[in-house]
Amino acid sequence: MIIINVKEGESIERALKRYKRKHRNVQTMNNIRERKQFTKKSVKRRREIQKAAYIQKLRDQENI
């Protein structure tokens, strides 16, 4: 559970902004979406490898 303490003199908009940032960092929605259906370990591993290859390709293009 995410708890946000509103400081004295702080606006609600600012507190909401802090809440949204914490919520995004915790990645609760991503975990919920991921757990909606079962994915095999081999499929997860294949996605990780593809993601790593994509990131490496982007980094290689930066260095050129």
N, C-alpha and C positions, 0 to 999 in steps of 0.2 A: 504494500500500500504506500502510495506517495503522500507525504504530509508536507504542506506548505504553510509556514507560519507567516502571517501578514504582519510586517513590522509597523511600528508606530509611524504614522504620517505617510505610509506607502499607499499608492492608489491600487484599486482593484485590478486595473489593466496591467500594471506592472507585476502584480502577484500572479495573474493569469499567464502572463508571458513566462514567468519562472516555472509555473506548473507545466506549461506546454513543453518547455525545454527539457525539464526533468523527465516528462513522459516519453519524449522522443528518445532521450538517452537510455532509458530503461528498456526500450523496445518491446513494450508489452503487446502492442498491436501486432508487431511482426511475429512474436511468439504465438499469439492466438491464431493468426492466419496460418502459420506453419503447422500447427497441431490439429487443424481441422480435418486433415486427412493424413493417412499413413504414407510415408515415402520410404522406399527401401534404402538400405545403407549404400548400396552400389550407385543408386541414382544420386544420393546426396554427395557422395565422393566425386562422381562425374561432374556435377555442377560446380563443386569447389575447384576442380582441376580446370574446368573451362573458364571460371572467373579469374583464377590465377593467371592463366595464359593470356586472357584479355587485358588484365592490368599490366602484365609484363610487356605486352605489345605496345600499349600506350606509353609506358615508360621508355621503351626502346625508341619510339618515334620522337619523344621529347629530346633525347640525347643526340639525335642525328643532326 
